[in-house]
Amino acid sequence: MSLGALLAAIALALLVAVAAAFARALFADTLSARTVELLDRILLILMIVELLYTVQVSFREHALLPEPFLIVGLIAAIRRLLVLTAEFAPLLQKNDGAFHGAMLELGLLTVMIVAFVVSLVVLKKQSVHGVGDRAPG
């Protein structure tokens, strides 16, 4: 229970901070410059909410189910992918090492996302087929 309350408090505090940062950026006319930062924070809030759900499901089922954890990993990988692609223009202006590093990270993130999705599909098919295929006993 305390872990869930802590995660909820963190998500709420981040939401208030993002709303305040959005308002400041909007009134200071710097919203376009701070879009990547705000997007990153909003996706972090989404990830924390998904973690909160995962903890709730784990406590309710009294077992660790793999699907919610895979979804959290998928959200984290997509979050980093979106932030990396949003920061792509400044990386082009830097040296080639930064660009190559970003491209490598982009490739690894793509592989991770595909692996997470394939894992979720396999687990979903197993749970659908596994119920009807079990022998009584």
C-alpha positions in Angstrom: 0.0 0.0 0.0 2.7 2.5 0.9 4.5 1.8 -2.4 1.3 2.6 -4.3 0.8 5.8 -2.3 4.4 6.9 -2.9 4.1 6.3 -6.6 0.8 8.2 -6.7 2.3 11.1 -4.8 5.3 11.2 -7.2 3.0 11.1 -10.2 0.8 13.9 -8.8 3.8 16.0 -7.9 5.2 15.6 -11.4 1.9 16.4 -12.9 1.7 19.7 -10.9 5.3 20.5 -11.9 4.6 19.8 -15.6 1.5 22.0 -15.5 3.4 24.8 -13.9 6.3 24.5 -16.4 3.8 24.4 -19.3 2.1 27.6 -18.0 5.5 29.3 -17.5 6.6 28.3 -21.0 3.3 29.4 -22.5 3.3 32.8 -20.9 7.0 33.4 -21.6 6.5 32.3 -25.3 9.2 29.6 -25.0 6.9 26.7 -25.5 8.5 25.5 -28.7 11.9 25.5 -27.0 10.7 23.5 -24.0 8.5 21.0 -25.9 10.9 18.1 -25.7 11.4 18.6 -21.9 7.7 18.8 -21.3 7.0 15.7 -23.5 9.7 13.8 -21.6 8.1 14.7 -18.2 4.6 13.8 -19.4 5.8 10.4 -20.6 7.5 9.9 -17.3 4.2 10.5 -15.5 2.6 7.9 -17.8 5.3 5.5 -17.0 4.8 6.0 -13.2 1.1 5.6 -13.5 1.7 2.3 -15.4 4.0 1.2 -12.6 1.3 2.1 -10.1 -1.1 -0.1 -12.0 1.5 -2.9 -12.2 2.0 -2.8 -8.4 -1.7 -2.8 -7.8 -2.2 -5.9 -10.1 0.7 -7.7 -8.5 -0.7 -7.1 -5.0 -4.2 -8.1 -6.1 -3.2 -11.3 -7.9 -0.5 -12.2 -5.3 1.8 -12.9 -8.2 4.1 -11.2 -10.5 2.5 -11.1 -13.9 4.9 -10.4 -16.8 2.5 -8.4 -19.0 2.4 -5.2 -16.9 6.2 -5.1 -16.6 6.6 -5.6 -20.3 4.2 -2.7 -20.9 6.2 -0.5 -18.5 9.4 -1.4 -20.4 7.6 -0.7 -23.7 6.5 2.8 -22.5 10.0 3.5 -21.2 11.6 2.5 -24.6 9.0 4.5 -26.5 9.5 7.5 -24.2 13.3 7.5 -24.9 12.7 7.0 -28.6 10.4 10.0 -28.8 12.7 12.2 -26.8 15.7 11.1 -28.9 14.0 11.8 -32.2 12.8 15.2 -30.9 16.4 16.1 -30.0 17.6 14.9 -33.4 18.0 18.3 -35.0 20.6 19.6 -32.4 22.5 16.3 -32.7 23.0 16.9 -36.4 24.7 20.2 -35.6 27.1 18.5 -33.1 30.0 16.3 -34.0 29.6 13.0 -35.9 30.2 11.0 -32.7 27.0 12.4 -31.1 25.1 11.6 -34.2 26.4 8.1 -34.5 25.8 7.5 -30.8 22.2 8.6 -31.3 21.7 6.4 -34.3 23.1 3.4 -32.4 20.7 4.2 -29.5 17.8 4.6 -31.9 18.6 1.2 -33.4 18.8 -0.5 -30.0 15.6 1.1 -28.9 13.8 -0.1 -32.0 15.0 -3.7 -31.4 13.9 -3.4 -27.7 10.4 -2.2 -28.8 10.0 -5.0 -31.3 11.1 -7.5 -28.6 8.6 -6.1 -26.1 5.8 -6.2 -28.6 6.6 -9.8 -29.7 6.8 -10.9 -26.0 3.4 -9.3 -25.3 1.9 -11.0 -28.4 3.4 -14.4 -27.4 2.2 -14.1 -23.8 -1.3 -13.0 -25.0 -1.5 -16.1 -27.3 -0.3 -18.4 -24.6 -2.9 -17.1 -22.1 -5.7 -17.5 -24.7 -4.6 -21.0 -25.8 -3.4 -22.1 -22.4 -6.9 -21.9 -20.7 -8.6 -24.3 -23.2 -5.7 -26.6 -23.6 -5.2 -27.6 -20.0 -6.2 -31.0 -19.0 -8.2 -31.4 -15.8 -6.3 -32.7 -13.0 
